[in-house]
Amino acid sequence: MSFLSFKFPWSRSAPVIGLDIDAAGIRLIELSGKSSHLRVDHFAFEPLSPGVLREGSMQQFDQVSEALHIAIVKSGSLTHEVALALPASSVISKVVTLPDLLSEEDIEAEIHEEASQNLPFAMSEMGLDFYVLGPSSREQASVDVMLVAARKEKIDERMAIAQAAGLKVVAINVDAYAARFAISQRMKRDKAGKNNAIGLYQIGSEQSHFSVLVNSNTVYERELGFGNQKLKQELQRYGSEMHTELIQPFNEMLAQEVSRSLQLFFSSSAYMHIDQLCLAGDSCHLAQLEQLLLQKIDIPVHLANPFSGMKLASTVNQSILESQAPACLVAVGLAMSGMTI
């Protein structure tokens, strides 16, 4: 089992469940097929009560375990192998530049040396992995390698919840990486233009992320220290009577963050524009945010749909799947682990 499931892709004949667990709930997805002929075979979403997960850690293990059991039954899947994700806030990542002729074993040795010197925790307390990004733009005859590390207790917690449900963990990724993988594969299926810059704005319950992808490579990313959990709690508390009053100022704040993120991206790169912006996350306010951004920025804006171009099994509830689509990037990216894409 690798920490990062996309480090060295491999082909599988057996399906893998993509299992995304965040503060909002549990999303479970199983795919089949290849490349442009993917099918959603099984899907389920089971919400979690507020406070069950906090800052990526499970505060109430039994409640999460029960919700996972319910999601498995709802989905109808008989698959036992799963790919999980750690929240990006629980992960330390760093790009390391190395000579391009090193073997995988030599790269691993260099990465361990780098980690032992620069990570704030003892190596015995860390889970460590890496993947090669490609040729370095900073040094000739070199490659950039992404070093990724997480506390073992964070990894063990995620594995324990899967094992409690009788599932076997075959890969662990990072939620932001899995989401970007899903959107890049969707762009390939949609035949998005070569060298197009695609912005992805992921709004989570506790953390949000802005990133830009070009030809499936992440050329910019920025972590934002807020989410929409408080908004959802207030919407639940006050109901429809204050729906507009609550959503409008929150979306105005998000729109300002989009503008700020775009300015930072343009000022720190050679790019002068992006070709489209995808919005991902809980859909309770994204449709209104989409309309607001269309008025404020001169960029096409769309709700992310990782299921675009996929077929659905007859047992999958299409209306529920479509309503959850903007929040399913992580689970879809995980479900693609090891598939022939």
C-alpha positions as CSV (number, residue, x, y, z in Angstrom):
1,M,0.0,0.0,0.0
2,S,1.4,3.4,-0.9
3,F,0.6,6.6,1.0
4,L,0.1,8.4,-2.3
5,S,-1.9,6.2,-4.7
6,F,-0.9,8.2,-7.8
7,K,2.9,8.0,-7.3
8,F,3.5,5.2,-9.7
9,P,0.2,4.3,-11.4
10,W,-0.6,0.6,-11.9
11,S,-3.5,-1.2,-13.6
12,R,-6.1,-3.2,-11.7
13,S,-8.7,-5.7,-12.8
14,A,-10.6,-5.3,-9.5
15,P,-12.5,-2.1,-8.6
16,V,-11.5,0.1,-5.7
17,I,-14.0,2.1,-3.6
18,G,-13.2,5.8,-3.3
19,L,-14.0,6.7,0.3
20,D,-14.0,10.4,1.2
21,I,-14.7,11.3,4.9
22,D,-15.0,14.9,5.9
23,A,-16.9,17.0,8.4
24,A,-20.0,17.0,6.1
25,G,-20.3,13.3,5.7
26,I,-19.1,10.1,4.0
27,R,-19.1,9.8,0.2
28,L,-18.5,6.4,-1.3
29,I,-18.0,5.8,-5.0
30,E,-17.1,2.8,-7.1
31,L,-16.3,3.1,-10.8
32,S,-15.6,0.7,-13.6
33,G,-14.3,1.0,-17.2
34,K,-11.4,2.8,-18.8
35,S,-10.6,6.4,-19.9
36,S,-13.6,8.0,-21.6
37,H,-15.8,5.0,-21.0
38,L,-16.2,5.2,-17.2
39,R,-19.3,4.1,-15.3
40,V,-20.5,4.9,-11.8
41,D,-21.4,1.4,-10.4
42,H,-22.1,2.4,-6.8
43,F,-22.6,5.6,-4.9
44,A,-23.8,6.7,-1.4
45,F,-23.7,9.7,0.8
46,E,-24.2,9.6,4.5
47,P,-24.1,12.9,6.5
48,L,-22.3,13.3,9.8
49,S,-23.5,15.4,12.7
50,P,-21.7,18.6,13.4
51,G,-18.6,18.1,15.6
52,V,-18.1,14.4,14.8
53,L,-15.1,15.4,12.8
54,R,-13.1,18.4,13.8
55,E,-9.9,19.7,12.1
56,G,-9.6,16.4,10.2
57,S,-9.7,14.2,13.3
58,M,-12.5,11.9,14.4
59,Q,-14.0,13.2,17.7
60,Q,-16.6,10.4,17.8
61,F,-15.2,7.3,16.2
62,D,-18.3,5.1,16.8
63,Q,-20.6,7.6,15.0
64,V,-18.3,7.7,12.0
65,S,-18.1,3.9,11.9
66,E,-21.9,3.6,12.0
67,A,-22.3,6.1,9.2
68,L,-19.8,4.2,7.1
69,H,-21.7,1.0,7.6
70,I,-24.9,2.7,6.5
71,A,-23.1,4.2,3.4
72,I,-21.8,0.8,2.4
73,V,-25.3,-0.8,2.7
74,K,-26.8,2.1,0.8
75,S,-24.3,1.8,-2.0
76,G,-24.9,-1.9,-2.6
77,S,-21.2,-2.4,-3.3
78,L,-19.6,-5.8,-2.4
79,T,-16.1,-4.5,-3.0
80,H,-13.8,-4.6,0.1
81,E,-10.7,-2.6,-1.2
82,V,-10.7,1.1,-0.6
83,A,-8.7,4.2,-1.3
84,L,-8.8,6.9,1.4
85,A,-7.7,10.5,1.7
86,L,-6.1,12.6,4.4
87,P,-7.1,16.2,4.7
88,A,-4.5,18.5,3.3
89,S,-4.3,20.3,6.6
90,S,-2.8,17.1,8.2
91,V,-0.1,16.8,5.5
92,I,3.3,18.4,5.1
93,S,4.4,18.7,1.5
94,K,7.5,20.1,-0.2
95,V,9.0,20.1,-3.7
96,V,12.5,18.7,-3.9
97,T,14.7,19.1,-7.0
98,L,16.9,16.1,-7.8
99,P,19.1,14.9,-10.7
100,D,17.0,13.3,-13.4
101,L,18.9,10.1,-13.8
102,L,18.3,8.8,-10.2
103,S,16.7,5.4,-9.8
104,E,13.5,5.1,-7.8
105,E,15.6,3.6,-4.9
106,D,18.0,6.6,-5.0
107,I,15.1,9.1,-5.1
108,E,13.6,7.4,-2.0
109,A,16.9,7.6,-0.2
110,E,17.3,11.3,-1.1
111,I,13.7,12.0,0.1
112,H,14.3,10.2,3.4
113,E,17.4,12.3,3.9
114,E,15.5,15.5,3.1
115,A,12.7,14.6,5.4
116,S,15.0,13.6,8.3
117,Q,16.7,17.0,8.2
118,N,13.7,19.3,7.6
119,L,10.5,17.7,9.0
120,P,9.4,18.9,12.5
121,F,8.8,15.4,13.8
122,A,10.8,12.3,14.3
123,M,10.9,9.9,11.3
124,S,9.5,7.2,13.5
125,E,6.3,9.3,13.9
126,M,5.8,10.0,10.2
127,G,4.4,8.3,7.2
128,L,6.4,9.4,4.2
129,D,5.9,9.2,0.4
130,F,6.8,11.0,-2.8
131,Y,6.0,11.2,-6.5
132,V,7.9,12.7,-9.4
133,L,6.3,15.8,-10.8
134,G,8.4,16.0,-13.9
135,P,11.3,17.9,-15.4
136,S,12.4,20.9,-13.2
137,S,11.8,24.4,-14.6
138,R,14.5,25.7,-12.2
139,E,17.5,23.5,-12.9
140,Q,18.6,21.7,-16.1
141,A,18.9,17.9,-16.1
142,S,16.8,17.7,-12.9
143,V,13.3,16.6,-11.9
144,D,11.0,18.0,-9.2
145,V,9.8,15.5,-6.7
146,M,6.9,16.1,-4.3
147,L,7.7,15.0,-0.8
148,V,4.6,14.3,1.3
149,A,4.5,13.4,5.0
150,A,1.9,12.9,7.7
151,R,1.8,11.9,11.3
152,K,1.3,8.1,11.6
153,E,-1.5,8.7,14.1
154,K,-3.5,10.5,11.4
155,I,-2.9,7.7,8.9
156,D,-3.8,5.0,11.5
157,E,-7.0,6.8,12.4
158,R,-8.3,6.7,8.8
159,M,-7.2,3.1,8.4
160,A,-8.9,2.0,11.6
161,I,-12.3,3.4,10.5
162,A,-12.1,1.5,7.2
163,Q,-10.9,-1.7,8.9
164,A,-13.8,-1.5,11.5
165,A,-16.2,-1.8,8.5
166,G,-14.4,-4.8,7.1
167,L,-12.6,-2.9,4.4
168,K,-9.0,-3.3,3.2
169,V,-7.1,0.0,2.6
170,V,-5.0,-0.3,-0.6
171,A,-4.0,3.4,-1.0
172,I,-4.0,6.6,0.9
173,N,-3.9,10.0,-0.8
174,V,-4.4,13.7,0.1
175,D,-7.9,15.1,-0.5
176,A,-6.7,18.1,-2.5
177,Y,-4.5,15.9,-4.8
178,A,-7.3,13.5,-5.4
179,A,-9.7,16.3,-6.2
180,R,-7.3,17.8,-8.7
181,F,-6.7,14.4,-10.3
182,A,-10.5,13.9,-10.7
183,I,-10.9,17.3,-12.4
184,S,-7.9,16.8,-14.7
185,Q,-9.4,13.5,-15.9
186,R,-12.7,15.2,-16.5
187,M,-11.0,17.8,-18.6
188,K,-9.4,15.0,-20.6
189,R,-12.8,13.3,-21.2
190,D,-14.3,16.7,-22.2
191,K,-11.3,17.3,-24.5
192,A,-10.3,20.6,-22.9
193,G,-7.8,22.5,-25.0
194,K,-4.1,21.8,-24.6
195,N,-2.3,24.3,-22.3
196,N,-5.6,25.7,-21.0
197,A,-5.3,27.0,-17.4
198,I,-8.1,25.6,-15.3
199,G,-8.9,27.1,-11.9
200,L,-10.4,24.9,-9.1
201,Y,-11.9,26.5,-6.1
202,Q,-12.7,23.8,-3.5
203,I,-14.8,25.0,-0.5
204,G,-14.7,22.4,2.3
205,S,-16.4,22.3,5.7
206,E,-13.3,23.5,7.5
207,Q,-10.7,24.4,4.8
208,S,-10.8,25.6,1.3
209,H,-8.3,25.5,-1.6
210,F,-7.6,27.4,-4.8
211,S,-5.4,25.8,-7.4
212,V,-4.7,26.1,-11.1
213,L,-4.0,23.1,-13.4
214,V,-2.4,23.2,-16.9
215,N,-2.3,19.9,-18.8
216,S,-3.1,18.0,-15.6
217,N,-0.2,19.6,-13.7
218,T,-0.8,21.8,-10.7
219,V,1.0,25.1,-11.4
220,Y,-0.4,27.1,-8.4
221,E,-2.1,26.3,-5.2
222,R,-3.2,28.3,-2.1
223,E,-4.8,27.0,1.1
224,L,-7.5,29.2,2.6
225,G,-8.1,28.9,6.3
226,F,-11.9,28.8,6.3
227,G,-14.8,26.6,5.2
228,N,-18.6,26.6,5.0
229,Q,-19.4,24.6,8.2
230,K,-20.6,27.6,10.2
231,L,-22.8,28.7,7.2
232,K,-24.5,25.3,7.0
233,Q,-25.1,25.2,10.8
234,E,-26.8,28.7,10.6
235,L,-28.9,27.6,7.6
236,Q,-30.0,24.6,9.5
237,R,-30.8,26.7,12.6
238,Y,-32.7,29.6,10.9
239,G,-34.2,27.7,7.9
240,S,-35.5,29.3,4.7
241,E,-36.5,32.6,6.4
242,M,-32.9,33.9,6.5
243,H,-31.5,31.9,3.5
244,T,-30.6,34.9,1.4
245,E,-29.4,37.0,4.3
246,L,-26.9,34.2,5.4
247,I,-25.7,33.1,2.0
248,Q,-25.2,36.5,0.3
249,P,-22.4,37.9,2.6
250,F,-20.7,34.5,2.7
251,N,-20.6,34.3,-1.0
252,E,-19.4,37.9,-1.2
253,M,-16.5,37.0,1.0
254,L,-15.7,33.9,-1.2
255,A,-15.8,36.1,-4.3
256,Q,-13.3,38.4,-2.8
257,E,-11.0,35.5,-2.0
258,V,-11.3,34.3,-5.6
259,S,-10.3,37.7,-6.9
260,R,-7.3,37.8,-4.4
261,S,-6.2,34.3,-5.3
262,L,-6.3,35.1,-9.0
263,Q,-4.3,38.3,-8.5
264,L,-1.7,36.3,-6.5
265,F,-1.5,33.7,-9.2
266,F,-1.1,36.1,-12.1
267,S,1.5,38.1,-10.2
268,S,3.6,35.0,-9.4
269,S,3.4,33.2,-12.7
270,A,3.8,33.9,-16.5
271,Y,0.0,33.4,-17.0
272,M,-2.2,36.4,-17.6
273,H,-5.6,34.6,-17.6
274,I,-7.3,31.3,-16.8
275,D,-9.7,29.7,-19.2
276,Q,-12.3,28.6,-16.8
277,L,-13.0,28.3,-13.1
278,C,-14.6,25.2,-11.5
279,L,-16.4,25.5,-8.1
280,A,-16.4,22.4,-5.9
281,G,-17.8,21.6,-2.5
282,D,-21.1,21.5,-0.7
283,S,-23.8,22.7,-3.1
284,C,-25.9,24.6,-0.5
285,H,-24.6,27.9,-1.8
286,L,-22.5,27.2,-4.9
287,A,-25.2,28.0,-7.5
288,Q,-25.5,31.5,-6.1
289,L,-21.7,31.8,-5.9
290,E,-21.5,30.8,-9.6
291,Q,-23.9,33.6,-10.6
292,L,-22.1,36.1,-8.4
293,L,-18.7,35.3,-9.9
294,L,-20.0,35.5,-13.4
295,Q,-20.9,39.1,-12.6
296,K,-17.5,40.0,-11.0
297,I,-14.8,38.2,-13.0
298,D,-14.3,37.9,-16.7
299,I,-13.9,34.1,-16.6
300,P,-16.3,31.3,-17.4
301,V,-17.4,29.7,-14.1
302,H,-18.9,26.3,-13.7
303,L,-20.0,23.9,-10.9
304,A,-17.5,21.0,-10.9
305,N,-19.0,17.8,-12.1
306,P,-16.5,14.8,-12.0
307,F,-19.2,12.6,-13.4
308,S,-19.4,14.4,-16.7
309,G,-19.2,11.9,-19.6
310,M,-19.7,8.9,-17.3
311,K,-22.5,6.4,-17.5
312,L,-24.6,5.4,-14.5
313,A,-25.5,1.9,-13.4
314,S,-29.3,1.4,-13.1
315,T,-29.0,1.1,-9.3
316,V,-27.4,4.6,-8.9
317,N,-29.9,7.4,-8.0
318,Q,-29.2,10.0,-10.7
319,S,-30.8,12.9,-8.9
320,I,-28.9,12.4,-5.7
321,L,-25.7,11.9,-7.6
322,E,-26.1,15.1,-9.5
323,S,-27.0,17.1,-6.4
324,Q,-23.8,15.8,-4.7
325,A,-21.6,16.1,-7.8
326,P,-19.6,19.3,-6.8
327,A,-18.7,17.7,-3.5
328,C,-17.6,14.3,-5.0
329,L,-14.2,15.2,-6.6
330,V,-12.2,13.6,-3.8
331,A,-14.2,10.4,-3.8
332,V,-14.0,10.2,-7.6
333,G,-10.3,10.8,-7.7
334,L,-9.8,8.1,-5.1
335,A,-12.0,5.7,-7.0
336,M,-9.8,6.1,-10.0
337,S,-6.8,4.8,-8.0
338,G,-4.9,2.4,-10.2
339,M,-7.4,2.4,-13.0
340,T,-6.2,2.4,-16.6
341,I,-7.0,6.1,-17.3
